[in-house]
Amino acid sequence: MKYLGLIWSNLKRKKLRTTLTVLSIFVAFLLLAFLFAIKEAFTAGVRIADADRLIVRHKVSLIQTLPVSYAQRLAGLAGIDAVVHMTWFGGIYQEPKNFFANMPVEPEKFYDLFPEFTLSPEAKEKWGKTRNGVIIGRALADRFQWKVGDRIPLTSPIWGEPEGESVWDFEVCGIFDTSKKGADTSGLYFRYDFFDESRTKGKGEVGWYTVRVQNADEAGAVAAKIDAEFANSPFETKAEPEGAFAAGFAQQIGDIGAIMIAVLSAVFFTILLVAGNTMSQSVRERTEELGVLKAMGFTNGLILVLVLAESCVIAMLGGLVGLGLAWGLLQAGNPAPALLPVFYVPDQALIIGFVMVIALGIISGAMPALAAVRLRTAEALRRNG
């Protein structure tokens, strides 16, 4: 700690250069944190998926429907503990940009299959008594400032108008939270019985099924059993783990992991050049001073530590502030709730970012520090004499 003043004085020697270097590192790590958040947004479904849950959809495509009668046949298969169906409603609130997930479900079965969604007993009771009732996630409620009792009119390009009405009119019965960090609370769920009675087409059809297996280790065998049960039928199925189902959506955009590695490599290499150049110039400009320090008794080890510490301080000033600002901004609110319902910087990403900051400081300062160590006292004093 007693050498902090010396390190800080060296940083203030060329204020403009130090400031620009810190700013470049700051911007790089700010963008890096947002990149981590984007990756989390596309892969959160994979990470939080339960190993004992399977998704059963039409073999051809997710947009192809399945008969609602499949629920009883699925429930009768050995190894399956519970079954719930969902259907993509595609409802729009006021205008197309107000996009969010909304699906009809069977309330009691929905509670059973997704215990991570927490809803008060009063809201459950009200939803059960309200034919056109809905429950909405906390993120969705915050986005539109909806509260219990509000009426929500939706239009659906997929299912059209309800019988005898111009819009689908819903009443908010409750707002659910989640017990899992990263779980999506931007959705709206309404009663399937109301949906099936009111729609004018596709009655008795559902989008897909979520089933819970009794033993997660046997999920693969149960999935194969499900597909065999409906093989050669007009509605063949494809059963897969919930995580694989979520990963399929992420893969439609591309290999997020490969993209992350490519961007991280480019960012790290660029700021490494910037920081390394700054430290090299700083050491060259202080050749005579380094010679004086050695003449005063500063050991090569201490000189090495001082130069590396200076490099690490620059990296930490820019990198940690950049990571911290990104974390704070995303804690304050999601800037793109319609596009990315789950959007935050995960703790693991912050740890990786911190390690990268330290690595940047050590690597960028390594060559200048070694050059300072190799410097001979007599030559250093003569060089600028």
C-alpha positions in Angstrom: 0.0 0.0 0.0 2.9 2.4 0.7 3.7 2.5 -3.0 0.2 3.5 -4.1 1.2 7.2 -4.2 4.1 6.4 -6.6 1.8 4.3 -8.8 -0.8 7.0 -8.9 1.8 9.7 -9.7 3.0 7.7 -12.7 -0.6 7.4 -13.9 -1.1 11.1 -13.7 2.1 11.9 -15.6 0.3 11.7 -19.0 -3.3 12.3 -18.0 -4.8 12.4 -21.5 -3.2 9.1 -22.5 -4.2 7.4 -19.2 -7.7 8.7 -19.5 -8.1 7.5 -23.1 -6.8 4.1 -22.2 -9.1 3.7 -19.3 -12.0 4.8 -21.4 -11.2 2.3 -24.1 -11.1 -0.5 -21.5 -14.3 0.8 -19.9 -16.2 0.8 -23.2 -14.9 -2.7 -24.0 -16.0 -4.2 -20.7 -19.3 -2.3 -20.7 -20.1 -3.9 -24.1 -18.8 -7.2 -22.9 -21.2 -7.2 -20.0 -24.1 -6.5 -22.3 -23.0 -9.3 -24.5 -23.1 -11.7 -21.5 -26.6 -10.5 -20.8 -27.7 -11.1 -24.4 -26.2 -14.6 -24.2 -28.1 -15.2 -21.0 -31.3 -14.0 -22.6 -31.1 -16.6 -25.4 -29.9 -19.5 -23.3 -31.7 -18.9 -19.9 -34.4 -21.4 -20.9 -31.7 -24.1 -21.3 -30.1 -23.3 -18.0 -33.2 -23.3 -15.9 -34.9 -26.2 -17.6 -35.8 -29.1 -15.3 -34.3 -32.4 -16.2 -37.5 -34.2 -15.4 -39.7 -32.2 -17.9 -40.2 -33.2 -21.5 -41.7 -31.2 -24.3 -44.0 -33.2 -26.7 -44.7 -31.5 -30.0 -45.8 -32.4 -33.5 -43.1 -34.3 -35.3 -43.2 -32.0 -38.3 -43.1 -28.6 -36.7 -44.0 -26.7 -33.6 -46.7 -24.8 -35.5 -48.5 -28.0 -36.2 -51.2 -28.8 -33.5 -51.9 -32.0 -31.6 -55.3 -33.4 -30.4 -56.3 -32.4 -26.9 -57.2 -36.1 -26.4 -53.4 -37.0 -26.3 -53.4 -35.7 -22.7 -55.1 -38.8 -21.4 -53.0 -41.2 -23.5 -49.8 -39.4 -22.2 -50.9 -39.6 -18.6 -51.5 -43.3 -19.0 -48.0 -44.1 -20.1 -45.6 -45.6 -17.5 -43.0 -43.3 -16.1 -45.1 -40.1 -16.6 -46.1 -38.2 -13.5 -48.1 -35.2 -14.8 -49.2 -33.6 -18.1 -50.2 -30.1 -19.2 -50.8 -28.7 -22.7 -50.1 -25.2 -24.0 -51.0 -23.4 -27.2 -49.4 -20.4 -28.8 -52.1 -17.7 -28.9 -50.0 -14.9 -30.5 -52.2 -12.2 -28.9 -51.4 -8.5 -29.6 -52.0 -5.7 -27.2 -53.0 -2.5 -29.0 -50.2 -2.6 -31.6 -47.8 -5.3 -33.0 -44.8 -3.9 -31.2 -46.5 -4.8 -27.8 -45.4 -8.5 -28.2 -45.3 -11.0 -25.4 -46.0 -14.7 -24.8 -49.6 -15.5 -24.1 -51.0 -19.1 -23.9 -54.1 -20.9 -22.8 -53.5 -23.6 -20.1 -55.4 -25.7 -17.6 -54.8 -23.8 -14.3 -54.4 -26.7 -11.8 -52.2 -28.7 -14.0 -50.2 -25.6 -14.8 -49.4 -25.0 -11.1 -48.3 -28.6 -10.7 -45.9 -28.6 -13.7 -44.4 -25.2 -13.1 -43.9 -24.8 -9.3 -41.3 -22.1 -9.9 -44.1 -19.7 -10.8 -45.5 -18.5 -7.4 -49.1 -17.2 -7.2 -51.1 -16.3 -4.1 -54.0 -18.6 -3.0 -56.4 -15.6 -3.5 -55.3 -15.2 -7.1 -55.6 -18.9 -7.8 -59.1 -18.9 -6.4 -60.1 -15.9 -8.4 -58.7 -17.3 -11.6 -60.7 -20.5 -11.1 -63.9 -18.5 -10.8 -63.3 -16.0 -13.6 -64.0 -17.5 -17.0 -62.0 -14.9 -19.0 -59.4 -14.5 -16.2 -55.7 -14.4 -16.8 -52.5 -14.4 -14.6 -49.6 -12.3 -15.7 -45.9 -12.3 -14.8 -44.3 -9.6 -12.7 -42.1 -8.4 -15.6 -45.2 -8.1 -17.9 -47.1 -6.2 -15.2 -44.3 -3.8 -14.7 -43.9 -3.3 -18.4 -47.5 -2.2 -19.0 -48.3 -1.0 -15.4 -51.1 -3.6 -15.2 -52.6 -4.6 -11.9 -55.2 -7.0 -10.6 -58.7 -6.2 -11.9 -57.5 -4.5 -15.1 -59.1 -5.5 -18.4 -56.7 -6.5 -21.3 -58.1 -6.6 -24.8 -56.0 -8.8 -27.2 -56.3 -9.6 -30.9 -54.9 -12.8 -32.3 -53.8 -13.0 -36.0 -53.6 -16.8 -35.5 -57.0 -17.6 -34.0 -59.0 -14.6 -35.2 -61.8 -13.1 -33.2 -63.7 -15.0 -30.5 -67.2 -16.1 -31.3 -69.6 -13.1 -31.1 -66.9 -10.6 -30.1 -64.4 -8.2 -31.8 -61.5 -8.8 -29.4 -60.5 -11.2 -26.7 -61.3 -9.5 -23.5 -59.4 -10.7 -20.4 -59.4 -9.8 -16.7 -56.2 -9.9 -14.6 -56.8 -12.2 -11.6 -53.2 -12.4 -10.3 -49.6 -11.5 -10.8 -47.1 -14.4 -10.5 -43.4 -14.2 -9.5 -40.7 -16.9 -9.8 -38.5 -18.8 -7.3 -35.9 -19.3 -10.0 -33.5 -16.6 -11.0 -33.6 -16.1 -14.8 -37.1 -17.6 -15.2 -39.3 -15.7 -17.6 -42.1 -13.7 -15.9 -43.1 -11.8 -19.1 -45.9 -14.1 -20.1 -49.7 -14.2 -19.8 -51.7 -17.4 -19.2 -55.5 -17.8 -19.5 -57.9 -20.7 -19.2 -58.0 -23.2 -22.0 -61.8 -23.9 -21.5 -62.6 -20.3 -22.2 -60.3 -20.4 -25.2 -61.7 -23.6 -26.7 -65.3 -22.4 -26.2 -64.7 -19.0 -27.7 -62.5 -19.8 -30.8 -64.1 -20.4 -34.1 -61.5 -22.8 -35.5 -59.2 -25.5 -34.3 -61.4 -26.7 -31.5 -60.0 -29.6 -29.6 -56.4 -28.8 -30.7 -53.4 -27.8 -28.6 -49.9 -26.6 -29.5 -47.7 -28.9 -27.4 -47.5 -30.8 -24.2 -45.2 -30.5 -21.2 -44.9 -33.8 -19.2 -43.0 -34.5 -16.0 -41.4 -37.9 -15.7 -41.1 -39.8 -12.5 -37.4 -40.4 -12.8 -35.2 -37.8 -14.5 -32.6 -40.5 -15.3 -35.2 -42.2 -17.5 -36.3 -39.1 -19.4 -34.7 -40.4 -22.6 -36.5 -43.7 -22.4 -39.8 -42.1 -21.7 -39.4 -39.7 -24.6 -38.8 -42.7 -26.9 -41.9 -44.4 -25.5 -44.0 -41.4 -26.2 -42.9 -41.2 -29.8 -43.5 -44.9 -30.2 -47.0 -44.5 -28.8 -48.0 -42.1 -31.5 -46.0 -43.5 -34.4 -47.8 -43.9 -37.7 -50.7 -41.9 -36.4 -52.0 -38.7 -38.2 -50.3 -36.7 -35.5 -46.9 -38.2 -34.8 -44.9 -36.6 -32.0 -41.4 -35.6 -31.1 -40.6 -35.7 -27.4 -37.4 -34.1 -26.1 -36.0 -32.7 -22.8 -37.2 -29.2 -22.0 -33.6 -27.9 -22.1 -33.1 -29.3 -25.7 -36.4 -27.7 -26.7 -35.2 -24.3 -25.4 -31.8 -24.8 -27.0 -33.5 -25.4 -30.4 -34.9 -21.8 -30.3 -31.5 -20.4 -29.4 -29.8 -22.3 -32.2 -32.2 -20.7 -34.7 -30.2 -17.5 -34.2 -26.8 -19.2 -34.3 -24.3 -20.9 -32.1 -24.3 -18.4 -29.3 -21.3 -20.0 -27.6 -19.1 -19.7 -30.7 -20.3 -16.1 -31.3 -19.4 -15.2 -27.7 -15.9 -16.8 -28.0 -15.2 -14.9 -31.2 -16.3 -11.5 -29.9 -14.5 -12.1 -26.6 -11.3 -12.9 -28.4 -11.5 -9.8 -30.6 -12.3 -7.5 -27.6 -9.6 -8.9 -25.4 -7.0 -8.8 -28.1 -7.8 -5.2 -29.0 -7.8 -3.8 -25.5 -4.6 -5.8 -24.8 -2.9 -3.9 -27.6 -4.1 -0.6 -26.3 -3.1 -1.2 -22.7 0.2 -2.8 -23.7 1.1 0.2 -25.9 0.3 2.6 -23.0 2.5 0.7 -20.5 5.4 0.3 -23.0 5.4 4.1 -23.6 5.1 4.8 -19.9 8.1 2.6 -19.1 10.2 4.0 -22.0 9.6 7.6 -20.8 10.7 6.7 -17.2 13.9 5.0 -18.1 16.1 7.4 -16.1 13.7 7.3 -13.1 13.8 3.5 -13.1 17.6 3.7 -13.0 17.3 6.1 -10.0 15.0 3.7 -8.2 17.4 0.8 -8.7 20.3 3.0 -7.5 18.3 3.8 -4.4 18.0 0.0 -3.7 14.7 -1.0 -5.3 15.1 -4.6 -6.2 14.2 -6.1 -9.6 11.3 -7.9 -8.0 9.9 -4.7 -6.6 10.3 -2.9 -9.9 8.4 -5.8 -11.6 5.6 -5.6 -9.1 5.3 -1.8 -9.4 5.0 -1.9 -13.2 2.5 -4.7 -13.1 0.5 -3.0 -10.4 0.3 0.2 -12.5 -1.0 -1.9 -15.5 -3.5 -3.6 -13.3 -4.8 -0.3 -11.8 -5.4 1.0 -15.4 -7.3 -2.2 -16.3 -9.3 -2.2 -13.1 -10.3 1.4 -13.4 -11.8 0.8 -16.8 -12.9 -2.8 -16.6 -14.5 -2.9 -13.2 -16.4 0.4 -13.7 -17.6 -0.9 -17.1 -18.9 -4.2 -15.7 -20.4 -2.4 -12.7 -22.2 0.2 -14.8 -23.7 -2.5 -17.0 -24.8 -4.5 -14.0 -26.4 -1.4 -12.4 -28.2 -0.4 -15.6 -29.7 -3.8 -16.1 -30.6 -4.1 -12.4 -32.6 -0.9 -12.9 -34.7 -2.4 -15.7 -34.9 -4.3 -18.9 -34.3 -2.0 -21.9 -35.9 -4.4 -24.4 -38.6 -6.4 -22.6 -40.4 -7.2 -25.9 -37.3 -8.7 -27.6 -35.5 -10.2 -24.6 -37.8 -10.9 -21.6 -34.9 -12.2 -19.5 -32.1 -9.7 -19.6 -29.5 -9.4 -16.8 -25.8 -10.0 -16.2 -25.4 -13.3 -14.4 -23.1 -13.6 -11.4 -20.8 -16.1 -13.3 -20.3 -13.5 -16.0 -19.2 -10.9 -13.5 -16.7 -13.3 -12.1 -15.4 -14.1 -15.6 -15.2 -10.4 -16.3 -13.2 -9.7 -13.1 -10.7 -12.5 -14.1 -10.4 -11.0 -17.5 -9.7 -7.5 -16.0 -6.9 -8.9 -13.9 -5.5 -11.0 -16.8 -5.6 -7.9 -19.0 -3.6 -6.0 -16.4 -0.9 -8.7 -16.0 -0.5 -9.6 -19.7 -0.4 -6.0 -20.9 2.1 -5.1 -18.3 4.3 -8.2 -18.5 6.6 -7.1 -21.4 7.1 -3.5 -20.1 7.8 -4.9 -16.6 10.3 -7.4 -17.9 12.0 -4.6 -19.9 12.2 -2.5 -16.7 13.8 -5.5 -14.8 16.4 -6.1 -17.5 17.4 -2.4 -17.5 20.9 -1.8 -16.1 21.2 1.1 -13.7 24.2 2.7 -15.3 22.6 2.5 -18.8 19.4 3.9 -17.5 21.1 6.9 -15.9 23.1 7.6 -19.1 20.3 7.1 -21.5 18.6 10.4 -20.8 21.6 12.2 -19.4 
